[in-house]
């Protein structure tokens, strides 16, 4: 038995078996939907990018975070990560806009 990222499983489906876990209310199999919804717990977790609010005063930081947000789907696909949901992406954009207003 091993624990690794969902993308590793997707790349190796023919050699691996998924494990459903009991998340406190029911047994859940890993999938993009259960990872995005946070129901494949405790074995899935979000990946965050943190920046201090004061760092948004620097153009390079604003540009980097903006690039991540605008290219999130492409970055997730290329790195084989689970992409954000539309609601999560809207929240990231809102937080970015609030951060640049406050810088």
C-alpha positions as a printed Julia matrix, in Angstrom:
103×3 Matrix{Float64}:
   0.0    0.0     0.0
   1.29   3.47   -0.85
   0.21   7.1    -0.78
   0.97   9.34   -3.75
  -0.62  11.99   -5.9
  -3.71  11.28   -7.95
  -1.83  12.07  -11.16
   0.59   9.21  -10.44
  -2.36   6.84  -10.26
  -3.77   8.17  -13.55
  -0.41   7.54  -15.24
  -0.19   4.01  -13.8
  -3.81   2.79  -13.82
  -2.89  -0.54  -15.34
  -0.58  -1.42  -12.43
  -2.37   0.13   -9.46
  -5.64  -0.28   -7.6
  -7.52   2.58   -5.99
  -8.45   2.52   -2.35
 -11.75   3.95   -1.19
 -11.54   5.63    2.19
 -14.18   6.35    4.78
 -14.28  10.1     5.13
 -16.43  10.14    8.25
 -19.73   9.63    6.51
 -19.18   7.26    3.57
 -16.57   5.42    1.5
 -15.19   7.6    -1.27
 -12.94   6.72   -4.2
 -10.39   9.23   -5.46
 -11.34  11.11   -8.61
 -11.0   14.64   -9.91
 -14.5   15.39   -8.61
 -13.9   14.01   -5.09
 -10.54  15.76   -4.83
 -12.03  19.08   -5.99
 -14.97  18.72   -3.6
 -12.69  17.84   -0.69
 -14.6   14.62   -0.01
 -11.61  12.31   -0.5
 -10.35  13.15    2.97
  -7.9   12.94    4.57
  -5.86  11.8     1.58
  -6.37  14.81   -0.67
  -5.35  18.35    0.08
  -5.3   21.69   -1.66
  -2.12  23.29   -2.92
  -1.77  26.95   -1.98
   0.43  29.78   -3.2
   0.99  32.34   -0.47
   2.23  35.9    -0.83
   2.41  38.53    1.89
   0.04  41.39    1.22
   2.92  43.88    1.24
   4.71  41.88   -1.47
   1.96  42.9    -3.91
   3.59  46.33   -3.97
   6.2   44.73   -6.24
   5.18  44.5    -9.9
   6.97  41.19  -10.35
   4.91  39.57   -7.56
   1.64  40.94   -8.96
   2.58  39.67  -12.42
   3.58  36.22  -11.16
   0.4   35.66   -9.15
  -1.71  37.01  -12.01
   0.03  34.62  -14.41
  -0.77  31.67  -12.14
  -4.43  32.65  -11.92
  -4.87  33.33  -15.64
  -3.1   30.11  -16.62
  -4.32  27.83  -13.83
  -5.93  25.22  -16.1
  -2.88  24.98  -18.36
  -0.52  24.74  -15.39
  -2.68  22.08  -13.72
  -2.9   20.05  -16.93
   0.86  20.29  -17.61
   1.78  19.3   -14.06
  -1.01  16.71  -13.9
  -2.59  18.35  -10.86
  -6.31  18.52  -10.23
  -7.52  21.92  -11.51
  -9.52  24.41   -9.49
 -13.28  24.42   -9.75
 -14.85  27.53  -11.31
 -15.87  28.69   -7.8
 -12.34  28.19   -6.46
 -10.9   30.13   -9.4
 -13.37  33.0    -8.85
 -12.3   33.09   -5.19
  -8.61  33.22   -6.19
  -9.32  36.11   -8.58
 -11.27  37.96   -5.9
  -8.45  37.5    -3.38
  -5.89  38.67   -5.93
  -7.91  41.79   -6.77
  -8.32  42.58   -3.06
  -4.59  42.13   -2.5
  -3.57  44.47   -5.32
  -6.05  47.1    -4.14
  -4.55  46.97   -0.66
  -0.93  47.15   -1.8
